[in-house]
Amino acid sequence: MQMGWEVTVVNPADVPTNNKQYYQKTDALDCRNLSRQLSLGELKGIFVPDECEDELKSLLRHRAAITRQLRATKAHIKSFLLYQGVKIPEAFDSPNWTKAFLGWLRELEWHSATGKVCLDSKLRVYEFIHTEYLQLANELRSYCRTYHKQDYYLLKSIPGIGGYLASALLAELGNIRRFNNEASFASYVGLIPMMRNSGGTENVFGVTPRCRGLLRSYIVEAAWVALRLDPQMQAYYRKHIGKNPKSIIVKIARKLLNRILSVIKTEKPYQINYQILLHKKEDIQQET
């Protein structure tokens, strides 16, 4: 684009092909097919972020990679203790490692000096990765508060969305205002069903595999938090009690997506419906 060329970036999976091209695939045939589809107007370009947006997304994904390394390091330390026959006290057996637990690890007694050296080395690796884990999250939030202040606080007004998730949404989605409607937004994130409807028979196979995997997992986790904080979400969940909880939480995540798009489009903070909370208290008082 900077050199004067008009470029259209297309998702390869969305380029129309026929069965013959599956068995006979060459660069010449692919180029001929792309040229024909482009001339017919069948190719639809995808959103291409600018350099700043792309670098912000890279920071988010690097932090996600650090998170996986942190989990792996914790697993290595626990497996080492298990191999050496060291039992972790129940008070410390938690995914969240406290300072007291780390202090207990450092004070463990070993039959030889090499056992302590090995564990101390693993703990130094853990501390380094944990520091990066916290630092990167702080840098991500600080950048979004500075350069995307309005959208950052609009997203934080939604129950279930904190500072880090608001930053992750801005980093992964870029300009959220480009989505025309809720359906296209949900399709981009990947919170739509995968289905086959033929001959009057419809089969649903869960959510689509076409998704922003990292972002979709964040949204589903946020839906569980929203379920605790938002009376409207609680009322919806109670209405569907008895069904598969995973299916219900995906629907709540879809509602959360709708709220995200709404607050950004309207530029108004989300307001909790306290009338539902009031009715809930009245129902509890009547039952008692």
matplotlib code that plots the C-alpha trace (Angstrom):
import matplotlib.pyplot as plt

x = [0.0, 2.8, 4.4, 1.2, -0.1, -3.7, -3.5, -6.3, -5.5, -7.8, -8.2, -7.0, -9.7, -12.4, -11.1, -13.7, -12.2, -13.6, -12.9, -10.5, -8.2, -7.9, -6.3, -4.4, -2.8, 0.0, 1.1, -0.1, -3.6, -3.9, -2.9, -5.4, -8.1, -7.3, -7.3, -10.7, -12.3, -10.9, -12.3, -15.7, -15.6, -15.8, -12.8, -13.5, -10.6, -10.0, -9.0, -5.3, -4.1, -1.7, 1.8, 0.8, -2.1, 0.0, 2.7, 0.1, -1.3, 2.2, 2.6, -0.6, 0.3, 3.8, 2.2, 0.0, 3.1, 4.7, 1.6, 2.0, 5.7, 4.7, 2.3, 4.9, 7.5, 5.1, 4.4, 8.1, 8.6, 5.7, 6.8, 10.3, 8.9, 6.6, 9.6, 11.6, 8.8, 8.1, 4.5, 3.0, 1.0, -2.8, -2.6, -0.2, -1.7, -3.3, -2.8, -2.0, 1.4, 1.8, 4.9, 4.5, 4.6, 7.7, 9.3, 8.4, 10.0, 13.3, 13.5, 13.1, 15.8, 17.5, 19.7, 22.4, 23.3, 22.5, 18.7, 18.7, 20.7, 18.2, 15.2, 16.8, 17.5, 13.9, 12.7, 14.9, 13.4, 9.9, 10.6, 12.0, 9.0, 6.6, 8.1, 7.8, 4.2, 3.3, 5.4, 3.9, 0.3, 1.1, 2.7, -0.3, -2.8, -0.6, -0.5, -4.2, -5.0, -2.8, -3.6, -7.1, -8.4, -12.0, -12.5, -10.5, -12.8, -15.9, -15.0, -14.1, -17.7, -19.0, -19.3, -16.7, -14.2, -11.2, -8.2, -6.3, -9.2, -10.1, -6.5, -6.6, -9.8, -8.3, -5.1, -6.7, -9.6, -8.1, -10.9, -14.0, -16.2, -15.5, -18.0, -21.4, -23.5, -23.5, -23.5, -20.4, -18.6, -19.5, -18.4, -15.0, -14.4, -15.8, -18.9, -21.3, -22.5, -21.0, -24.0, -25.1, -28.7, -29.7, -33.0, -34.8, -32.3, -30.2, -27.1, -25.2, -21.6, -20.8, -19.0, -17.1, -13.4, -12.9, -12.1, -9.7, -8.7, -7.0, -9.7, -12.6, -11.1, -10.8, -14.4, -15.7, -13.7, -15.1, -18.6, -18.2, -17.1, -20.0, -22.4, -21.4, -21.5, -24.5, -28.1, -29.3, -26.8, -27.7, -31.4, -30.6, -28.5, -31.2, -33.8, -31.8, -30.8, -30.9, -29.3, -25.6, -23.7, -21.1, -23.8, -25.3, -22.0, -21.3, -24.6, -23.7, -20.4, -22.3, -24.4, -21.1, -19.9, -23.1, -22.5, -18.9, -20.0, -22.8, -20.7, -18.1, -20.7, -22.8, -19.8, -21.8, -20.7, -22.7, -25.3, -26.3, -30.1, -30.7, -34.4, -33.6, -31.6, -34.5, -37.0, -34.6, -34.4, -38.1, -38.5, -36.1, -37.9, -41.2, -39.8, -38.4]
y = [0.0, 2.4, 1.7, 2.6, -1.0, -1.8, -5.1, -7.3, -9.9, -12.9, -15.9, -18.9, -21.1, -18.7, -18.9, -20.8, -24.0, -27.1, -30.8, -31.0, -28.4, -30.6, -33.4, -31.1, -28.2, -26.1, -22.5, -21.7, -23.2, -21.3, -18.0, -18.6, -19.3, -16.3, -14.0, -15.4, -15.0, -11.5, -10.4, -11.8, -10.0, -13.2, -12.5, -10.6, -9.0, -9.5, -6.8, -5.9, -4.1, -1.3, -1.5, -0.1, -2.5, -5.5, -4.7, -4.4, -7.8, -9.3, -8.1, -9.8, -13.1, -13.0, -12.5, -15.6, -17.5, -16.5, -17.7, -21.1, -21.2, -20.3, -23.2, -25.5, -24.3, -25.0, -28.4, -29.2, -28.2, -30.3, -33.3, -33.0, -33.0, -36.0, -37.9, -37.2, -38.3, -34.9, -34.4, -30.9, -29.8, -29.5, -25.8, -25.1, -27.5, -24.8, -23.4, -20.0, -20.1, -17.9, -16.4, -18.9, -21.8, -20.5, -20.1, -23.7, -24.9, -23.0, -24.5, -28.1, -30.5, -32.8, -35.9, -34.2, -30.7, -31.5, -31.8, -28.3, -26.9, -28.4, -27.1, -23.6, -23.5, -24.3, -21.7, -19.0, -19.9, -19.6, -16.3, -14.8, -16.0, -14.9, -11.4, -11.2, -12.5, -9.6, -7.0, -7.7, -7.4, -4.1, -2.8, -3.9, -2.2, 1.0, 1.3, 0.9, 3.4, 5.9, 5.4, 3.8, 5.5, 5.9, 2.4, 0.9, 2.3, 1.6, -2.0, -2.1, -0.9, -4.3, -6.8, -9.6, -7.5, -6.2, -4.2, -7.0, -8.4, -4.9, -4.5, -8.0, -7.1, -3.9, -5.7, -8.6, -6.9, -3.5, -1.1, -2.7, -0.1, -1.8, -4.5, -3.7, -5.9, -8.4, -11.5, -10.5, -9.7, -13.0, -14.8, -13.1, -14.1, -17.6, -17.8, -19.1, -22.7, -25.1, -26.7, -28.8, -28.3, -30.6, -32.2, -30.9, -32.3, -29.9, -31.0, -28.7, -29.6, -27.1, -23.8, -23.2, -24.1, -20.8, -18.5, -16.2, -19.0, -16.9, -14.2, -16.8, -18.5, -15.1, -14.3, -17.6, -17.2, -13.7, -15.1, -17.1, -13.9, -11.9, -14.7, -13.8, -10.1, -9.3, -10.0, -10.2, -12.9, -14.8, -14.7, -16.0, -18.9, -19.8, -19.8, -22.6, -24.7, -28.4, -27.9, -28.5, -25.7, -25.5, -24.7, -22.1, -20.4, -20.1, -18.3, -16.0, -15.3, -14.4, -11.9, -10.5, -10.0, -8.1, -5.8, -5.2, -4.1, -2.0, 0.1, 0.7, 1.7, 3.9, 5.2, 4.9, 2.8, -0.3, 0.1, -2.8, -3.5, -3.1, -3.7, -7.4, -7.4, -5.7, -8.3, -11.1, -9.7, -9.4, -13.0, -14.2, -12.2, -13.8, -17.3, -16.7]
z = [0.0, 0.8, -2.6, -4.5, -4.9, -4.0, -2.0, -0.9, 1.8, 1.6, 3.9, 1.9, 3.3, 1.9, -1.7, -3.8, -5.3, -7.1, -6.6, -9.5, -7.9, -4.8, -6.9, -9.3, -7.4, -8.8, -8.5, -12.0, -11.4, -8.1, -9.7, -12.5, -10.0, -7.8, -10.9, -12.1, -8.6, -8.2, -11.6, -10.6, -7.3, -5.3, -3.0, 0.2, 2.0, 5.7, 8.2, 8.2, 11.4, 11.1, 12.6, 16.1, 16.3, 15.2, 17.7, 20.5, 19.5, 19.5, 23.1, 24.1, 22.5, 24.0, 27.4, 26.7, 25.8, 29.1, 30.9, 29.3, 30.3, 33.9, 34.1, 32.7, 35.2, 38.1, 36.7, 36.5, 40.1, 41.3, 39.2, 40.7, 44.2, 43.4, 41.9, 45.1, 47.3, 48.8, 49.7, 49.4, 52.5, 51.8, 52.8, 49.9, 47.3, 45.2, 41.6, 43.2, 44.7, 47.8, 49.4, 52.3, 49.8, 48.1, 51.5, 52.4, 49.2, 49.9, 53.4, 52.4, 53.6, 51.1, 51.5, 49.5, 48.3, 44.7, 45.5, 46.9, 44.0, 41.5, 43.3, 43.8, 40.0, 39.2, 41.6, 40.0, 36.6, 38.2, 39.8, 36.5, 34.5, 37.1, 37.1, 33.4, 33.7, 36.0, 34.2, 30.7, 32.1, 33.7, 30.5, 28.4, 30.8, 30.9, 27.2, 26.7, 29.5, 27.7, 24.0, 24.2, 27.4, 26.4, 25.1, 27.9, 30.6, 28.6, 28.5, 32.2, 33.0, 32.0, 34.8, 34.3, 32.3, 34.3, 33.2, 31.6, 29.6, 28.4, 27.2, 25.6, 23.7, 22.4, 21.4, 19.7, 18.0, 17.0, 16.0, 17.4, 15.7, 12.3, 13.1, 11.6, 13.9, 16.7, 14.4, 12.5, 15.8, 17.3, 14.1, 14.2, 17.8, 17.2, 19.4, 16.8, 16.4, 13.9, 12.2, 9.2, 7.9, 5.1, 4.1, 7.1, 9.5, 11.5, 13.5, 15.9, 16.7, 19.4, 18.6, 15.3, 15.1, 13.1, 16.0, 17.8, 20.2, 22.8, 22.8, 22.9, 25.9, 27.7, 27.0, 28.3, 31.5, 31.8, 31.4, 34.6, 36.5, 35.0, 36.2, 39.8, 39.4, 37.1, 38.3, 34.7, 33.8, 37.0, 36.1, 32.6, 34.1, 36.6, 33.8, 32.1, 35.1, 34.3, 30.9, 30.1, 32.1, 29.3, 26.7, 29.0, 29.7, 26.0, 25.6, 28.4, 26.7, 23.6, 25.6, 27.0, 23.4, 22.6, 25.5, 24.5, 21.0, 22.4, 24.9, 22.2, 19.5, 21.8, 23.8, 27.0, 30.1, 30.9, 33.6, 35.8, 35.8, 39.5, 39.1, 38.6, 41.8, 43.7, 42.5, 43.5, 47.0, 47.2, 46.1, 48.8, 51.5, 50.4, 50.5, 54.1]

ax = plt.figure().add_subplot(projection="3d")
ax.plot(x, y, z, "-o")
ax.set_aspect("equal")
plt.show()
